[in-house]
Amino acid sequence: MELTRRDALAALTSTGIVVGAGAAALSQERLADRRADQRVDVETLVAVAEVLYPSEVGGVREFVETYVAGRTADRPDYRDGMADALAVVDDRAERWFDGSFATLSRADRDATLRQLGADAIDPDPEGRPPAQVRYYVVNELLYAFYTSPTGGSLVGTENPIGHPGGTASYRRGPDG
């Protein structure tokens, strides 16, 4: 299963960030500008996604880079919140495992997130650092994945709300 830039744009559409001509505005040149923005540590964000997403999913880097570029564009407060939350993740990885989060094994990355409490705490953009990690990083990546057509197909929502398409997934019923 391969995530694509198109999946990221579909996920952004479901957030209301990209609609109609807005998708065209996210050109490769503009995305390159956003990737160069050092305030959001894309390496750490991709490493978190690699823990959260099923191991058989490919194309994670392109998907996450495209999604975060659209999600943080023209939203400096949100971008700063995400950057601060990623700094917490990286700091804890350094303290607990003597390496940046992106360089750790998948098991140590998972352990970092669990020890931080990001798997169990309620998300809160103004709360304690673990709550901010849950809000800006974990929930954001999970939302992006499961509202994309590729991620949604894993849980039977291949036509998530807000995505055009057939009505077959709505008529199937609970027994599929």
N, C-alpha and C positions, 0 to 999 in steps of 0.2 A: 504494500500500500504506500503510495507516494503523495505527500503533501506538495502543493504547488503554490505559486504566487497567486493564481486564480482563487485557490482556497482561502488564502489570506484576505484577498479583496472581498470575497463573499462573507467572511467573518466580520470584516470591517463594515460591510453594508448592514449587517444585522445590528450593529451598534449605533447605526445612524451616522457614522463618520463619513462613509463614502456612499454617495447615491448618484446615479446618473452620470453626469459629466464629471463628478468628483473623482470617479475611478480613473478617468483619463489624466487627471491632475497629478496622480501618483506615478509620474513617469520615472524611468530608470535614473535619469539625471537627478531628480528630486530625491529619490530614494537613496542615491549615493551621498547626497548632501546630509540626509538624516543619519545614515550609517556613520558618517564622519563625526557626528556629534558625540563627543566623549562623555557627556553627562549620563548617558544610558550605556551601561556595560553589556553590550550585545553578547559577548562571549559567555558571560555568566547567565544571561537570560536563556541562551540556547542550551547551555548545560543543564539548567533547571528543566527546560522542556524535554530534554532527553531522558530525564528521570520520570517526569509526569506522563509522557506519551508512551503508548505501547511500543515495545522494542522493534516490532516489525514495520513501523512507520519510517519512511525515508523522506528526504527533502525538508527536514526540520529547520535547518539553518535558513534557507531561502524563505520558508513560511514565516518564521519568527521575525526575521529582519524586515520583511514586507509589512507584517502586521504591526510591529512596534513603530515603524516609520509612520504609518498612517494613524495609529492610535495616539502618538505623542505630538504629531504635527500641530503646530499652532496652539498647543496646550502646555505652556511652560510649567505651570504648577503641577500638572499631572506628570510631566516628564521628570521634574525634580523629585516628586514623590517616588516614582519608580526607580530613579537613580539612587536615592537614599536607601530604599528597601534592598536593592541589589548590593549596595555597599555593606549592608548588615550581613547578608548571606555570605559574601566574600570574606568579611572580617571574621565571622564565626568559623568558616572553613579553615582560615589561617590559624586561628587560635586552637581549634580542636584537632585538626588533621595536618597542620604544618604545610599547607599548600593552598593556592587559590582554588576556588570552587571548581572552575573549569578544568583544572588539572587532576582533580580527584577521580577515583574510580566511580562507577555508577552506584555501587553499594555505599561508598563514603558520602557521595552527594545526597543519596536518600537519607542516610543517617544524619547528615547535617540539617536537612530540612525537618526531620522528625525531632531531633534534639532541640531545635529552635522552637518547635511547637507549631510550625506552620501547617501541619496536617490536621490540627484539632482546634485551633483558636478561631474565634469569630473574626471575620475581616473588619478592619476599621482603619481608614486612611489617617485618622488623627490619634490612633491608639498607640500601644507599646510597639516596639520594633517587630515582634513576631506577627502582630495583627496587621501591621503595614505590609510585611512580606506576604502574608496571606492575601491581602487586598490587591496590591499592585503587581505581584508576581504570580503566585500560585493560581488565584482565581482568574486572573487575566489570561494566563496561558491556557487554562482549562476551558474557559469560555471561548477563546479563539478556536481551539481545537474542535470542540463539540458543536460549534455553530458553523463550522466549515462543512461543505458537502462530504469530503473524505472522512473527517472525524465523525460526523454525524451518522454516516453509514454503519459505523461500528455499533451504534446503539439504536439503530432503526429510525433515525430521524434524518434520512438522506435528503429530505426536503424540509429543512427547518423553517419555522415561521419567518416570514419576510423574504424567503427565497422563491422565485417563480418556478413553476414546474407543475407536474401532474398531481393528481389528487390520490393516487394509488396508496401512498403511505398513510393517508388519513382514513381510507376506507378499509384497510386491512383488518382492523380490530386487534385486540390484545394478543390473540393467538398467532398473529403474523401470517 
